[in-house]
C-alpha cells in the first residue's frame, strides 16, 4: 500500500485526539494500492480503551462514498494508545472481517507514534506484518 504523508499524519492525529480510547477508520484507494482518502469513524464500542467498533451508520456512509468515488477498501486503521510496538490483539484477529484489507495500527505508547501494517486472516487466526510506502 502507498500512503501519502498527510494520510499518515491524519491517522496519527485521530489517534491522539481519541486517546486513551482507540480510534478507527478506513482507507480508500485505487486498485494499484494507492491510498486516496482517509475516512475517520467514531468508535462506539462499550470498552473503547481496549477495542474498537466503527459506528455502523458512519461505516456504511464511508463505504458508499468509496463506491461513488471509484475507490476500493484498501485498509482499516485503529490505534493502540498504550502500545510502543503495536501488533494485532486477539480481538483484532478475531474481528478481522475484511481479509483483502491491510490493517494499520497506530501505537502511541512511545515518545513518537509508530504505525505498523498487517495482513490478518480471521479464518486462520493468523497475522503477518507487511510493509507500506509513504509518498509525498
C-alpha positions in Angstrom: 0.0 0.0 0.0 1.2 3.5 -0.8 0.1 6.2 1.7 0.6 9.9 1.3 2.5 11.5 4.2 -0.7 13.5 5.1 -2.7 10.3 5.3 -0.3 9.0 7.9 -0.5 12.3 9.8 -4.3 12.2 9.7 -4.4 8.7 11.3 -1.9 9.7 14.0 -3.8 12.9 14.8 -7.0 10.9 15.0 -5.3 8.5 17.5 -4.0 11.4 19.6 -7.5 13.1 19.6 -9.3 10.0 20.9 -6.6 8.7 23.3 -6.9 7.0 25.8 -9.7 5.4 23.7 -8.9 3.6 20.4 -9.7 5.4 17.2 -10.7 3.7 14.0 -11.2 4.4 10.3 -11.0 3.2 6.7 -8.5 3.9 3.9 -10.0 4.1 0.4 -8.0 4.0 -2.8 -7.5 2.6 -6.2 -6.6 -1.0 -7.3 -2.9 -0.3 -7.6 -2.9 0.1 -3.8 -2.6 3.8 -3.8 -4.5 5.4 -0.9 -6.6 8.4 -1.8 -8.9 9.0 1.2 -8.9 8.5 4.9 -12.4 8.0 6.4 -12.4 8.8 10.2 -15.0 6.8 12.0 -16.4 7.0 15.5 -15.6 4.2 17.9 -18.8 3.1 19.6 -17.6 0.0 21.5 -18.5 -0.1 25.2 -14.8 -0.6 26.0 -13.0 2.0 23.8 -9.8 1.8 25.8 -9.1 -1.7 24.6 -11.2 -2.3 21.5 -12.9 -0.6 18.5 -16.2 -0.9 16.7 -17.0 1.6 14.0 -20.3 3.4 14.2 -22.4 1.4 11.7 -24.0 4.5 10.1 -20.6 6.0 9.6 -19.1 2.8 8.2 -21.9 2.4 5.7 -21.6 6.1 4.7 -17.9 5.7 4.2 -18.4 2.6 2.0 -21.0 4.5 0.0 -18.6 7.4 -0.5 -15.9 5.0 -1.7 -18.2 3.5 -4.3 -19.2 7.0 -5.5 -15.5 8.0 -5.8 -14.5 4.7 -7.6 -12.4 3.7 -4.6 -11.9 0.3 -3.1 -11.3 -0.5 0.6 -7.6 -0.8 0.9 -7.1 -0.6 4.6 -8.6 -0.3 8.1 -6.8 1.6 10.8 -7.1 1.8 14.5 -4.9 2.7 17.5 -3.4 1.0 20.5 -2.9 4.1 22.7 -0.5 2.4 25.1 1.5 0.3 22.6 5.1 1.1 21.9 5.4 -1.6 19.2 1.8 -2.2 18.0 0.6 -5.6 16.8 -2.8 -7.2 16.4 -4.5 -8.3 19.6 -6.6 -11.5 19.8 -9.7 -9.4 19.4 -8.2 -7.6 16.3 -7.6 -11.1 14.7 -11.0 -12.5 15.7 -12.8 -9.5 14.2 -10.8 -9.1 11.0 -13.7 -9.5 8.6 -12.0 -8.0 5.6 -9.3 -10.4 4.5 -8.2 -8.3 1.5 -7.7 -5.2 3.6 -4.4 -4.1 5.2 -4.8 -3.4 8.9 -2.8 -0.5 10.2 -2.3 0.0 13.9 -1.1 3.3 15.4 0.9 2.8 18.6 1.1 5.9 20.9 3.0 4.4 23.9 6.4 5.6 23.0 7.9 9.0 22.5 6.9 9.1 18.9 4.0 7.3 17.3 4.6 4.0 15.5 2.4 2.8 12.6 2.6 -0.8 11.5 0.7 -2.7 8.8 -0.6 -6.2 8.9 -2.5 -8.8 6.8 -4.9 -10.6 9.1 -6.7 -13.9 8.5 -9.7 -14.1 10.8 -10.5 -17.6 9.4 -7.0 -18.9 10.1 -6.5 -16.8 13.2 -3.1 -15.6 11.8 -1.5 -12.3 11.1 1.8 -11.1 9.5 3.4 -7.8 9.3 3.5 -6.2 5.8 5.3 -3.1 4.5 3.7 0.2 3.3 5.3 3.0 1.4 5.0 6.7 2.4 4.8 9.1 -0.6 4.6 12.9 -0.9 
